[in-house]
Amino acid sequence: MSQEYDLVILGGGTGGYVAAIRASQLGLKTAIVEKSKLGGTCLHKGCIPSKALLRSAEVYATAKRGSEFGVNINSVSLDFTKVQERKNSIINQLHKGIQYLMKQGKIDVYHGFGRILGPSIFSPMPGTISVEMENGEENEMLIPKNVIIATGSQPRTLPNLMIDGKYVLSSDDALELEELPKSVIIVGGGVIGIEWASMLSDFGVEVTVLEYSDRLVPTEDHDISKELQRLLKKKGLKIVTKAKVLPETIEKTDRHVTISAEVKGIEQAYTAEKILVAVGRSANIENIGLQNTQIIVENGCIQVNPYCQTKESHIYAIGDCIGGLQLAHVASHEGIIAVEHIAGNTPDPLDDTLVPACIYSQPEIASVGYTEVQATEKGYELKIGKFPFRAIGKALVFGQVDGFVKIVADKETDDILGVHMIGPHVTDLISEAGLARVLNATPWEIANTIHPHPTLSEVMAEAALAVDGKAIHA
Ligand code: NAD
């Protein structure tokens, strides 16, 4: 069977399905090819399930602190089966929501594995999509005017450190644990590593983090890494930086796994029930037919121009498969840029310095724009405002006083170059900083925006005042 479309999207994750909805709004006849479930990594193996587990861990940890709030809870216990059921029901509800949106937008969904064909009897240009249907039905042939590749990414591991799903887990495996281990070694102290470290520790698991770099979350501002390390250590986690993991030393026994790492030149052995590997994700570009096109792949990622166009001008690529910031909100934004461009409009290209990044650990971390080091390297003369949550009334009310907001501004123009946050609910508070960056606001403008009292948002106004040494509650 063959069908013609204005647009076929390979992959129905956050990037792909959002692109499909915008395409349908613009009147394009659109189809999605999805090999697994609509919603992709974000809904089924990433953002949503991990945040659902993190929330259960937070509730559990808070319940144990109940007496601090005058709420005596005699015996707090964890029902991990229920935790997993809650996570799964959230996923199911959102999955149904996406299926409804596809029907509403009259977007055809093909459940199967899609491959890009080269020039063929169907089209003189590469881009016809052959779909190997998952239910064993006859292959479908889709003939689109345009294609968007939105195939996402998958967890990667270190050379010689094989993920076996039993002793050595990827983040995909960890999400499906039926019971919690007593102890875990996490290889990688980046975004995934830290979210899992925080969650497992709040669930009562003994956690050791082995991070190769000299600090946790190395892409964040140095002050954030330092505060994170301090707070995680306070929670009882073991943090080892400058740790070069030696995969060949791995030993598995009945219930435990041991692995060594070279730390400051000395080999140290670490033992736990499981190892969780969180050292990044690699683009899903295998077997999708790229060899039938002129599309360029570099460092394992599809190369695109600012409008997400590949070397084949009618084939676009968005999201994790093009590298850069591997974030769901980046993928969906790129999807919209690509579709608007296909429709003949002139969307603004994505500016990485306007993209907020969030880590949903306890404490939460969020940032947008340049770190202090990046801004200095770019040649800016800086003024910096920093304000602690400890001096914010609502933080005391919440019983979460650790952390701060740091604003990096340009001394000459007063522009805000970056905002870095660690502490309660900063993954929500960062949107104000994002808007400030988009509107090119100055610290003065943030400070003069009236922030309701008592709210955590007051920390932004105070940090903005602190840029010019005028914080009120300092
Ligand atoms: P990452 O790049 O954030 O972190 C990987 C960490 O592993 C780095 O700190 C790196 O220094 C360390 N590392 C690399 N090799 C190592 C080794 N041999 N031994 C020890 N440490 C080593 O990657 P990730 O945490 O796997 O996340 C993958 C992607 O998914 C990222 O782009 C991330 O932004 C995205 N993601 C985002 C969210 C979110 O937005 N909250 C959540 C999960 C994942």
Boltz pocket constraint, residues with backbone or C-beta under 6 A from the ligand:
constraints:
  - pocket:
      binder: B
      contacts: [[A, 46], [A, 47], [A, 158], [A, 187], [A, 188], [A, 189], [A, 190], [A, 191], [A, 192], [A, 193], [A, 195], [A, 210], [A, 211], [A, 212], [A, 213], [A, 215], [A, 216], [A, 217], [A, 218], [A, 243], [A, 244], [A, 245], [A, 278], [A, 279], [A, 280], [A, 281], [A, 324], [A, 325], [A, 326], [A, 327], [A, 328], [A, 357], [A, 358], [A, 359], [A, 360]]
      max_distance: 6.0
